[in-house]
Amino acid sequence: MNATFDKVKVADYDALVILGGRAPEYIQLNERVLEMVRHFAERKKPIASICDGMQVLTADGVIEGKTCTAYPALAPEVKRAGGKWLDVPLDKAYVDGNLVTSPAWPAHPEWLAKFLSLLGTKIEI
């Protein structure tokens, strides 16, 4: 995708992936990003978040009542946002409804497999 946040038509997309790294701490400050996240959450479209990507979801309040995981340093943030923190090994992923989360890059195979399963594609890892 090569577009600005303002030009994205979220209704054209079936799912959302939020990667980790340093970007989430900045994009969580963009109201348009939060509007897009709410679109996916309210319609229960699949959302995948890994590592620090959780910062975007906690900023928007869409994890309230959801069991999820992220980079371990984000556990307090998840709890303050109303999420139920799940401590899992760095190479594991967890699904709660339409939300797939994992703590770090070693979970990529499992995280992607679970996300693809939500999209209706079955793969074996």
MARKEKE-123330 format. One record per residue: residue number from 1; x, y, z of N, C-alpha, C in turn. Coordinates in steps of 0.02 Angstrom, whole numbers, plus 32768, in hexadecimal, padded with zeros to 4 digits. Each point is the difference from the previous one (the first is absolute). Layout:
N
<NUM,<X,Y,Z>,<X,Y,Z>,<X,Y,Z>>
...
This chain:
125
<1,<802A,7FC6,8000>,<7FD6,803A,8000>,<802D,803E,8000>>
<2,<7FED,802F,7FDA>,<8025,803F,7FFD>,<7FCD,8038,7FFF>>
<3,<7FEB,8015,803C>,<7FCE,8034,8005>,<8009,8024,8043>>
<4,<7FE7,803B,8005>,<8000,8023,8040>,<7FC4,7FE7,8028>>
<5,<8003,8008,8041>,<7FC8,7FEA,802A>,<7FBE,8021,7FEA>>
<6,<8003,803F,7FED>,<7FC3,8023,7FED>,<7FE0,7FE6,7FC0>>
<7,<8027,7FE0,7FD6>,<7FE5,7FE7,7FC0>,<7FEA,7FB7,8002>>
<8,<800E,7FDE,8036>,<7FED,7FB9,8006>,<7FB4,7FFB,8009>>
<9,<7FE1,7FD5,7FD9>,<7FB9,7FF2,8006>,<7FF9,7FBD,8025>>
<10,<7FF7,8004,8042>,<8002,7FC4,8029>,<7FCA,7FCD,7FED>>
<11,<7FC9,8016,7FE4>,<7FCC,7FD1,7FEC>,<8017,7FD1,7FC9>>
<12,<8036,8012,7FDD>,<801B,7FD6,7FCB>,<802C,7FC7,801A>>
<13,<800C,7FFE,8042>,<802F,7FCF,801D>,<7FDB,7FCF,802D>>
<14,<8017,7FC2,7FFF>,<7FE1,7FCB,8027>,<801F,7FF6,8045>>
<15,<803D,8019,8009>,<8024,7FF3,803E>,<8035,8037,800B>>
<16,<801B,8001,803D>,<8032,8031,8013>,<803B,7FDE,8021>>
<17,<803D,8012,7FED>,<803D,7FE8,801F>,<8025,803C,801D>>
<18,<8011,7FFB,8040>,<8025,8036,8020>,<8042,7FE2,8018>>
<19,<8036,8016,7FE0>,<8042,7FE6,8011>,<801D,8025,803B>>
<20,<8035,7FE4,801C>,<8021,801D,803A>,<8036,8031,7FEC>>
<21,<8034,8003,8029>,<8035,802F,7FF4>,<7FEF,8044,801E>>
<22,<801F,8034,7FE6>,<7FF7,8043,801B>,<7FC4,8025,7FE4>>
<23,<7FE8,7FEC,7FC5>,<7FC9,8025,7FE0>,<7FC1,8005,802C>>
<24,<7FEB,7FCB,8022>,<7FC1,8006,8027>,<7FFF,8039,8032>>
<25,<8038,800F,801E>,<8000,8036,8032>,<7FF1,8044,7FE0>>
<26,<800D,8005,7FBF>,<7FF2,803E,7FDB>,<7FBB,7FFF,7FDE>>
<27,<7FF0,7FC9,7FDF>,<7FC0,7FFF,7FDB>,<7FC4,7FFE,802F>>
<28,<800A,7FEB,803F>,<7FC8,8001,802F>,<7FE9,8047,8010>>
<29,<8028,8031,7FED>,<7FEF,8046,800B>,<7FD7,801D,7FC7>>
<30,<7FF7,7FDA,7FCB>,<7FDD,8017,7FC4>,<7FB6,7FEC,8005>>
<31,<7FD4,8030,8006>,<7FB8,7FF1,8008>,<7FE4,7FD8,7FC6>>
<32,<8019,800B,7FC4>,<7FE8,7FD9,7FC6>,<8012,7FB6,8008>>
<33,<803B,7FF1,8019>,<8013,7FBB,800D>,<7FD0,7FE1,8032>>
<34,<7FEF,8024,8034>,<7FD2,7FE5,8033>,<7FBA,7FF6,7FE3>>
<35,<7FEA,802C,7FD4>,<7FC0,7FF6,7FDE>,<8001,7FC0,7FD7>>
<36,<8037,7FF4,7FDD>,<8005,7FC3,7FD8>,<7FFE,7FC1,802C>>
<37,<8023,8002,8037>,<8001,7FC8,802E>,<7FB9,7FF3,801A>>
<38,<7FDD,8035,8013>,<7FBB,7FF7,8018>,<7FD3,7FE0,7FCB>>
<39,<800A,8013,7FC1>,<7FDA,7FE2,7FC9>,<8006,7FB4,8002>>
<40,<803D,7FE7,8004>,<800B,7FB8,8000>,<7FE5,7FDF,803F>>
<41,<800B,8020,8039>,<7FE9,7FE4,803F>,<7FB3,7FFD,8004>>
<42,<7FDF,8036,7FEE>,<7FB7,8003,8004>,<7FDF,7FCE,7FD2>>
<43,<801F,7FF2,7FC8>,<7FE3,7FD0,7FD0>,<801A,7FB9,800A>>
<44,<8028,7FF8,8034>,<801D,7FBF,8012>,<8028,7FE1,7FC6>>
<45,<8020,802B,7FD9>,<802D,7FE8,7FCB>,<8041,7FE9,8022>>
<46,<8023,7FD0,7FE4>,<803E,7FE8,801E>,<8033,8038,8009>>
<47,<801F,8000,803B>,<8036,802E,8011>,<8039,7FD7,801B>>
<48,<803C,800A,7FE5>,<803C,7FDF,8019>,<8030,8036,8019>>
<49,<8019,7FF6,803C>,<802F,802F,801E>,<803A,7FD8,801E>>
<50,<803C,8018,7FF4>,<803B,7FDF,801C>,<802C,8034,8023>>
<51,<801E,7FEA,8036>,<8032,8027,8023>,<7FE3,8044,8017>>
<52,<801F,8037,7FED>,<7FE9,8042,8015>,<7FC4,8019,7FD9>>
<53,<7FE9,7FDA,7FCF>,<7FC3,8012,7FDC>,<7FC5,8009,802F>>
<54,<8003,7FDF,8039>,<7FCB,8005,8031>,<7FF5,8048,8017>>
<55,<8033,802A,7FFB>,<7FF7,8046,8016>,<7FC9,8023,7FD9>>
<56,<7FF7,7FEE,7FC1>,<7FCA,801E,7FD8>,<7FBC,7FE8,801A>>
<57,<7FFC,7FC1,8013>,<7FC0,7FE6,8018>,<7FF0,8019,8046>>
<58,<8032,8009,802B>,<7FF2,801A,8043>,<7FED,804A,7FFC>>
<59,<801D,8024,7FD1>,<7FF0,8048,7FF9>,<7FB8,800A,7FEB>>
<60,<7FE5,7FCE,7FDE>,<7FBC,8006,7FE5>,<7FCB,7FDF,802B>>
<61,<8015,7FDB,8034>,<7FD0,7FE1,802C>,<7FDB,7FC4,7FE4>>
<62,<8019,7FE3,7FCA>,<7FDC,7FC9,7FDF>,<8010,7FBC,801E>>
<63,<802C,7FFD,8032>,<8010,7FBE,801E>,<7FDB,7FF4,8042>>
<64,<7FD6,802E,8013>,<7FDC,7FF7,803F>,<7FDC,7FBD,8002>>
<65,<800E,7FD8,8034>,<7FE2,7FBE,8007>,<8021,7FCA,7FD7>>
<66,<802F,8010,7FD6>,<8022,7FCF,7FD5>,<803D,7FE4,8024>>
<67,<800C,7FC0,7FF8>,<803E,7FE2,8018>,<8032,8006,7FC8>>
<68,<803B,801C,8011>,<8032,800B,7FCC>,<8046,8002,801D>>
<69,<8030,8001,7FD4>,<8046,8003,8013>,<8023,8032,7FD3>>
<70,<803D,8011,8012>,<8028,8030,7FDA>,<8047,7FFB,801C>>
<71,<802A,802F,7FED>,<8042,8003,801E>,<7FF7,8006,804B>>
<72,<8023,7FD9,8029>,<7FF3,7FFE,8048>,<7FFE,8044,8023>>
<73,<8027,8030,7FE9>,<8000,8042,8021>,<7FBD,8024,7FF9>>
<74,<7FD5,7FE8,7FD4>,<7FBF,8020,7FF6>,<7FC9,7FE3,802C>>
<75,<8010,7FCF,802A>,<7FCD,7FE2,802C>,<7FD9,8034,8028>>
<76,<8022,8030,8021>,<7FDA,8032,8026>,<7FD1,802A,7FD3>>
<77,<8016,800F,7FC5>,<7FD8,8029,7FD1>,<7FC2,7FD9,7FEA>>
<78,<8009,7FC0,7FF3>,<7FC7,7FD5,7FED>,<7FCD,7FFE,8038>>
<79,<8017,7FF7,803D>,<7FD3,7FFD,803A>,<7FDC,8042,800A>>
<80,<8023,8038,7FFA>,<7FE0,8042,8008>,<7FCB,800C,7FCB>>
<81,<8009,7FE2,7FC6>,<7FD0,8008,7FC9>,<7FC5,7FD0,8005>>
<82,<7FFF,7FD8,8036>,<7FC8,7FD2,800A>,<800A,7FBC,7FE2>>
<83,<803B,7FF3,7FE5>,<800E,7FBE,7FE4>,<8014,7FCF,8036>>
<84,<7FFA,7FC1,7FF1>,<8016,7FCB,802E>,<8044,7FE8,7FE7>>
<85,<8035,800F,8025>,<8044,7FEF,7FEB>,<800B,7FB4,8004>>
<86,<801E,7FE5,7FCB>,<8012,7FBA,7FFD>,<804C,7FFD,7FF4>>
<87,<8023,7FE2,802F>,<8049,7FF9,7FFA>,<800E,7FBF,7FDB>>
<88,<801A,8005,7FC3>,<8010,7FC5,7FD7>,<8049,8003,7FEB>>
<89,<801D,7FC7,7FED>,<8044,8000,7FE6>,<8005,802D,7FC2>>
<90,<803C,801A,7FF3>,<800A,802E,7FC9>,<7FF1,7FE2,7FBB>>
<91,<7FFC,7FBE,7FFB>,<7FF3,7FE0,7FBF>,<7FB8,7FE8,7FF9>>
<92,<7FD4,8019,802A>,<7FB9,7FEA,7FFF>,<7FD2,803B,7FEF>>
<93,<7FC4,7FEE,7FEB>,<7FCD,8032,7FF0>,<7FBF,7FEB,8021>>
<94,<7FD2,802F,8007>,<7FC1,7FF2,8021>,<7FC7,8021,7FD9>>
<95,<7FC7,7FDD,7FFE>,<7FC5,801A,7FDD>,<7FC7,800A,8032>>
<96,<7FE2,803A,7FFE>,<7FC3,800D,8025>,<7FCF,8020,7FCF>>
<97,<7FD1,7FD9,7FE9>,<7FD0,8019,7FCF>,<8021,8013,7FBF>>
<98,<7FFC,8040,7FEF>,<801D,8018,7FC1>,<8047,801B,8009>>
<99,<801C,7FF9,803C>,<8041,801D,8010>,<8036,7FCA,8008>>
<100,<8037,8008,7FDA>,<803A,7FD3,8006>,<803A,802A,8019>>
<101,<801F,7FEA,8037>,<8038,8026,801B>,<803A,7FD2,8010>>
<102,<803B,801D,8000>,<803C,7FDB,8014>,<8034,8032,801A>>
<103,<8030,7FE7,8028>,<802F,802D,8020>,<803B,8018,7FD5>>
<104,<8016,7FD9,7FD0>,<803D,8014,7FDC>,<8009,7FD7,7FC0>>
<105,<8032,8014,7FD9>,<800D,7FE2,7FBE>,<8009,7FB4,8000>>
<106,<801A,7FE0,8036>,<8005,7FB7,7FFD>,<7FBC,7FDD,7FF6>>
<107,<7FC9,8024,800C>,<7FBD,7FE3,7FF8>,<7FE5,8008,7FBA>>
<108,<8025,801F,7FD3>,<7FE6,800C,7FBC>,<7FDC,7FC4,7FE1>>
<109,<801E,7FC4,7FFF>,<7FDD,7FC8,7FE0>,<7FBB,7FF1,801F>>
<110,<7FFE,7FFC,8041>,<7FC0,7FF1,8021>,<7FCF,803A,7FFC>>
<111,<8019,803C,8008>,<7FD6,803D,7FFD>,<7FDF,8006,7FBB>>
<112,<8028,7FF7,7FCC>,<7FE5,8005,7FBC>,<7FD0,7FC7,7FF1>>
<113,<8010,7FC3,8017>,<7FD4,7FC7,7FF4>,<7FBC,800C,8021>>
<114,<8000,8019,803D>,<7FC0,800D,8023>,<7FDA,8038,7FDE>>
<115,<8023,8033,7FE9>,<7FE0,8037,7FDD>,<7FE1,7FE8,7FBE>>
<116,<8026,7FD8,7FDB>,<7FE5,7FE5,7FC1>,<7FC4,7FD3,800C>>
<117,<8000,7FDD,8038>,<7FC7,7FD6,8012>,<7FC1,802B,8009>>
<118,<8008,803A,8021>,<7FC7,802E,8008>,<7FE6,8018,7FBD>>
<119,<802E,8004,7FCF>,<7FED,8017,7FBD>,<7FE4,7FC7,7FD6>>
<120,<7FFE,7FC3,801C>,<7FE4,7FC7,7FDC>,<8033,7FD7,7FDA>>
<121,<8040,800E,800A>,<8035,7FDB,7FDF>,<8023,7FD4,8033>>
<122,<8001,7FC0,7FF5>,<8020,7FD2,802F>,<8046,7FEF,7FE7>>
<123,<8031,8007,802D>,<8044,7FEA,7FF1>,<801A,7FDA,803B>>
<124,<8032,7FD7,7FF5>,<801F,7FDA,8035>,<8045,801A,800C>>
<125,<8013,8005,803F>,<8044,8016,8010>,<8026,7FC9,8023>>
